[in-house]
Amino acid sequence: MDIVNKIGKAAAKLTAPLDPAKTAPPKQLINNIAQKVAKVTPLGGDLTKSRPSKAADTPYWTTNQGAPVYNNTNSLTVGARGPVLIEDYNLVEKNAQLNRERIPERVVHARGTSAKGYFEVTHNISHLSSADLFQSVGEQTPLITRFSHVTLERGSPENMRDTRGFAVKFYTREGNWDLVGNNIPVFFIRDGIQFPDMARALSPNPRTHLKEDWRIADFFSYHPESMHMFMYLHDDVGIPADYRHMPGYGVHTFKLVNKEGKETFVKFHWIPKCGEKNFETEEEAAKAPYAHATRDLIEAIDAEDYPEWQLSIQTMELEDEDKFDFDPLDATKIWPVEMFPLQPVGKMVLNQNIDNFFAENESLAFAPSTIVPGIQFSQDKMLQSRLFSYADAQRYRLGVNYTLLPVNAPKCPFHNNHIDGAMNFTERFEEVNYFPSRFDPVVEAEKYPAFSTNHVSGQRQQGRFVDRTAGMLSHPRVTQEIKDIWVDFLTQCDAQLGASISAKLQASQNGSAAPQPAEVSV
């Protein structure tokens, strides 16, 4: 019984309310902090200025409204035993804030990380584009880059077979430019109306929340154009070793427009200076620790081993669009480098890690529709659809004023009448919020001109590709009809490739080993 009493007394001490006087930091520490803060925000200073910045922190705890909090460890109660009072504003605010700290997860590209740096022009292309950032060799433009997984959820590991996103936001003197691409130069489909269905097919089963191969095989059995994408995804480039050794591609065809208004088709390529590295097998990738690619990027930048990529372009004259046996505006096709050589433009260096993950990664928003003078859209049907859907996704996820968030806002001056809406915190005091007006001197801007070597060719060892594709098609819910369709698609790509996968599937059904495919041209 004595033991029980001793335990009870000890537990009472542990559960007793904390004494703020005993848990408060030493007075000298408070004084030191107060002296530093006073230099920035002296008590009794200018109270007309907004200070949503770490630089304006007080040396003591406050509510979001700025009221001092003398006890941040205990709820306000009626007596020592309670109940808790709902008038305890600090208690309510802390819990309400926690309940709302998460914003909607991206439907695609949810898992990702960001870093900041600059783009520097190394080769003059002002004859091709009037874009301000390309006008002089040595010119530097600040930027932020986000690497991501396309179909995996926010908390997923980074060693899975999946397409990676490679998005760059340039903060130019004429506005922001978002170059939103992937680590693979082609895409699964060529028409944006199919994108919602494709995204769902690549996502987990809505009944079980399990990602299952039969769903993928079923959907893409209706899309023979997707075989080009699977040539990459099921190849050894399907699992990049990290972000620093990963290439990037704009995927779509854009237009460059020079000062004379001449348009040129263009494709963008990011080539990693340190070379490309991938995990060859799932077993090798499984050895990588959780979040290994994010950690690798952060640690490299902290060690001043700054990742660097060369930006190169392929160009094509508009009048040549119909001269080839492929559609240059089809996102499921590449431009062969033998016909359209890579031309270097500049380099991207990432030399600064982000300061806050939520503010500069979760709140970071990209949209292919964000362009600048000198860069224009082509008639690529997949691109045209993304021009709407990406910006619309950001308005849903972050709110209509997402472009006012510091990470998304342009660094150059800007002016329009897009006022009000949720969380619009700009200082507006004009009386005229329409255009045109004789009471507002603002006018329209001056008119400006209108608007890799890793492609699949040559000799490739196809053993692992055959294994992965046959493995996906061997799911028990993949019907014989779907298998036959896939084999037919791949046979049209390459007869020997189709035969190898057919043999692998047949051997799997019979329980025997299939012959290993040889190196063939594809």
N, C-alpha and C positions, 0 to 999 in steps of 0.2 A: 504493500500500500504506500509506503514511503517513496518507493521508486515512481509510482504513478503520480504522486503529488509533486515530486521534483520535475518530472516531465511536463506536467501541467503548468507549473510556474515558469519553466523555461519557454514553453510554447506561448504563454501569455506575454512574455517579454518580446518574443519574436513578432507577434501579431499586434503589439501595441502601436498606436500611431507614432510616426517619426516626429521628433522634435525639430522644427525648422531651424532653431538656433544651433542645434548640434550637427545638422546635415549641411548647413550653409558653408560656403568656402570661407577661408580666412579673410578678415577685414582688409589686411594688406593687399591680398590678391584683388579684391574688389576695387580698392583704391587705384591699383595699377591699371586695371582695365578701364576704370572710369576716366583716368587721365588720358589714355589713348583714344577713347571714344570722344572725349570732349573736344579733341582737336578736329574731329570730323563733324560732330553734331553737338555743339555746346548747348547745355541746358538753357532754355530761354532764347535760343537762336531763331532762325527763320522757320516759322511753323507753316509757311505756305508751300513748302516744297515736299514733294513725295520722295520717300527714301526706301523703296523696296530693294535694299541691297545689304549684303553682309557687312559692307563697310560702315553701315549706319547702325549696327547692333548696339543695344544697351548692355551695360555690365550686369544687369539683373534680368530675371525672367519677366515676360509680359504676355498678355493675351494678344490675339491677332489685331485687336483694336488699340493696342499700345498701353493698356492699363497694367500697372505693376501687379505681379503675383507674388505674394509673400510666402505662400505655402504651395509648392508644386508636387508634393508627395502624399498629401492626405485630402480626402473629400470633406466637404462641409457637412456636418451632421448635427442632429438634435441630441446633444449630450455625447458622451464618449461612445455609447453603443449604437447610436443612430436613431432613426433612419436617416438616409442621405437626403439632402435638400436639392430639389431641382433648380433652385436659384443659384447653385454653385456654377457660375458661368464657365469657369476654367475647366471644370469636370465635363460639362456638356460640350464645350468647344473641342477639347482634346479627343473625345470619342467620336464626335461628329466629323472631325477632320480625318481621323483614321478610317472611318467608314467610306470616305470619298477620295482616298489617296490613289486609287487605281482608276485609270481611264480605260475605255474599251481597247482591247487588244487588237492589233492590226489583223485583218482577215488573212492577208498574206504578208510575208516578211516580218512576222512578229518577233522572231528571235534575232537579235542583232546587237552591234556595238558600233561606236563612232569614234572618230579622232579628227583633230583640226590640223591645218597646215596651209600650204600655199601652192599655187600653180605658177610656173615661170615659163615664159615663151623662149624657146631655143631656136626656132626656125620661123621665119616670116611667112605668114600666109595671108597678109593683108590684101593680096591680089585676088584671094578667094572669098574673104569675109570681111565685112566692115565692123564685126563685133569688137568692141573696145578692148577686150582682154587680149586680142590677137594682134594688136597694131604695131608693137615694137618688141624686138628681141631684148630679153632681160626684164621685161615688165612682169611684175608679180601681182597675183590676185589672191586674196584670202579665200579659204574654202573650208568646208567640213564634209567628211566622207562617212557613209554608213555602210557596213558590211552586214549581210543578213542571210538567214535561211528562208527560202520562199514558202515552203508548205508546213514547216514545223512550228509548234507553239512556243510561246515566250520562254518557258522554262526548259526547253529541250536541250539535250547535249549537242555539242558541235561536231560530233564525229559520225553523223548519219549521212547516208547517200541522199543528196537533195541538191537542187539548184541553189546557188548562192546569189544574193543581190549585191550589186556594186553601184551605189548611188553617190553622186558628188554634187554639192551645192556650191557654186561659185558666187561670191559676193562682188559683182563688178560695179563699175561706176555708172552703168546704165541699167542697173537692176540685177536681180538674181537669175542665174541660169542653173537649172537642174538637169544634169545628165544622168538619167535613171536607167541603169542597165543590169546585166547579170554576168556571171562568170562563164557563160556559154554563149556563143555568138548567134545562135538561132533560138526559136521558140517552138512550143508544141503545136500551136494553131496559128492560123493566119487571119481569122476574123474575130473581132472582139465580142460578138454576140454569143460566141461559144465559151467565153472566159468564165462566167459564173459556174457553168456545168463542169468545166475542166477543174476549177479550183475545188469544187465539192468532190469530184472523183479522186483527187489527190489527197483529200482530207480524210479524217477518220470516219468510219461507219457511223451514221447518226444514231443507230440503235445501240451499238456496243462501245462506241468511241475507240475502236481499234482501227489502225491503218492497215488495209488489206489489199493484197495484190490483185485479187480477182476484180475489184472495182476499177482499178487502173487499166487492167487488160481489157475489160469490157468497154469502157468509154473510148479508149484510143483505138479499138478495133474499128471504129467509125471514122478514124482520121489517119489515113495513110501518110499524110504530110508530117505527122509526129515522129516518124521513124528517124528522121535526121537528128532530132533532139535526143532520142533514146540512144543514138550512136555515141553521143557524148555522155549522157547520164549513166549509162550502163558500162561505159568504158572506164579506164583507170583515172580519168579526170573527174569522175563523179563524186569523189570525196577529197576536196582540197585539204592538204596537210595543215594549213593555217591561212590567215588572210594576207599576210605579207608576201607569200609565194603564190598568190592567186591572180590570174589575169582578169580583165573586165572588158565588157563590150557594150556599146550602145544598143545593140541588137537591131534596132530599126534603121531605116534609111531616112536621113534628114536632108535639108538643103542648106548650103552656105550661100550667102548673098553678098556680093561686094558693093562698093560705093556706086558703081555704075548700074547696079540692079541686075547684074548677071548672076544667074542661079546655077549651082553645081550640086549634084547629089553627093552625099557624104555618108560614110560609116565611121564610127569612132571605136578605137581600140586602146585599152590600157595594158601595157606590158610591164610586168614587175622587173625591176632592175636586178633583184637578187635571184631571179630565175623562178621557174614554176616547180612546185612540189605537190605530190598527191599521195594519198594512201592507196596502195595497189589492191588491198584486200580488206574485207570487213574485219577480219581477225586482227590485222595490223591497226586499223582505225580504232578498234575496241580497246586497245591499250592506252589510248590518249585519255587523259583525265578530263573530267567535266569542265566545260568552259575553257578548254585548252587554247583555242584560237583567240579568244578575247584576252586571256592572260598573256599570251605570246605577244600580241600587239601592244598592250599596255607596258609590259616589261621592256620591250625593244625601244619604245619611245622614251621611257624613263632612263634607260641606259644610253640615250642619245644615239642609238643605232636606228636612225630614222628611215622608215620604209619609203621607197620611191618607185614611181611608175612613169614610164614614158607614154605620153599621149601621141598616138599616130592615127592617121586618117587614110581612108581609101576614097577616091573621088571618081565620079563618072559624069560625063556631059549629059544634059537632059535629052538631047536629040538622039542619044544612043540607047535610050531606055528599051526600045523594042528590037534591038539588034542581037539579042542573045537567046540561048535556048532555056533561059530561066527568067523569072520575073524579079528584077532588082528591088522591087518594093514589097516583096514577099518575105515576111519575118521568119519563115521556115527555111530560107535559103541563105547561103553565104555568097560573097563575091570572091572568086578565086584570086589569091594574091599573085598568081602568075599573070593574070590579066589586069589586075588592079593593085599595083604594088603599094606597100605601106609607106606613108610619108610622115616623118617625124614632125611634131608641132611644138611640144614642150614637155615639161616634167611636173609631176605632182609629188610633193614631199609632205609627209605627215610628221610634224615635229612637236605636237602638243596633245596630250590626253585631255579628254573633256573634264570639266570641273564638277559636273553633277549629272548623273546618269539619267534622271528623270527629265531635267530641263534640256539636255542636249542630246538625248537619244530617244526616249519615249515621246518627247514633245517635238522632235525633229520631223519635219514633213517635207516630202518630195512629191513632185508632179511633173510629168513630161511636158505639160502645157506651160511651165515656167521657163520662158526663153527670153532672149535679148535681141535687139536689132543686129542683123548680120547672120542670124540662125533662124531657119524656118522649118515648118513641117512638110513632109512629103504626103503622098496619097496612100501610104501604107495603111491598110484597113485596120490592122491591129493597133497601130499607133494612134489613129484617129479616135478609136474607142477609149484608149487610155487617157487621152487629153481631157475627157470628162471624168472618168471614173476615179482617177487618183486624187484630183483636187476635191472631188465630192466626198471621198472617203475621209480626207483630212477634216473637212467641215463637220462631218458627223463625229469623228473621233475626238477632235480638239475644239470644235466650235467654229462659228462663222468667222471669227477674228483670229484664226490661227496664225495668220501672217504677221500679226503684231507681236507674237512671242519673240523674244530677243534672238533665238537661234534661227527663226524663220524670216525675220524682218530684214529688208535690204539695208545695207550700210550706207547707201547713197540717199540723198533727199528724195522724197516722194510726195505726191499731192493728188487727192481725189475726194469725192464726196461719199465714200463708203463709210458712213457714220453709224453710230449706235450699234445695236446687237449685243448679245451677251459678251461680257468681259472686254468691252472696248474701253481701254484706259488711256487713249491719246488725249492730249489737251486740245480741245476745240472751243473756240470762242467767236467764230465768225457768224454772221447773220444769214449769209447766203449759202445754202447747201444744195444748190442746183446749178445746171450749166445749160446754156450760156446765161450771163447776166451782165448788165451795164454797171452793176454795183460791185463786181468782183473782177479784178484785172487779170485773173488767170486765163491763159489761152491754151490752145492745143499745141502739142509739141511739134517741132519741125518734122515734116514727113521724111521718113528714111526709106531706103530701097525695099521693095516688097520682098514683098516676101521672096586577123592574126595568122599568124602562121600555123595555128592549131586546128585549122579546118580539117574535116575528115577526108583525107586522100592519101595515096601512097600505100606503103606496106604497113599493116597493123597486125599485131598478134591478137587474134579474136577469141582465144580460149575463154578468158574471163568474161568478155561480153556475152558470148554464147551461154555460159553458165548462168549469168545473172538474168538474161532474158528468158531462158528456158525455166529458170527457177520461178520467176514471176508467173509464167504461163502454166506451171505445174500445180498452182493452187487448186485444191479440190473443187472449188466452185467455178473455176474457169472451164467453160464448156468446150467440147471438141470443135464446135463451129468457130468460137473465138480463137482457139489455137490455130485452126486452118487459115483464118483471115490474117493473123499475124505472120504466119509462115509465108503466106502469099505476098504480103507487103514486103517482107524482108528479102524474099526471092527476087522481087522486082528491083530491089536495091542492089542485090548481088546474088547470083544463083547459088554459089558455093556457101554463102552465109546462110541462106534459107535452108539449104540441104543440111548444114551442120546443126541448126536449131531443130529441124524436123527429126534428125537422128537422135538428138539429145532427148527430145520429148518421147520418142518411141522407146528409147532405152529405159527411160524413167518409168514408163508404163509397164515394160517387160521385166524391170528389175535388173537389167544388165547395164554394163558400162558402154557409153557411146565413144566412138573414135574421136581423138582430139583434132579440132580443126587446124588447118595449116594457115600460114600467113598468106593472105590474099589481098588484092587491091579492091578498095571500096570507094 
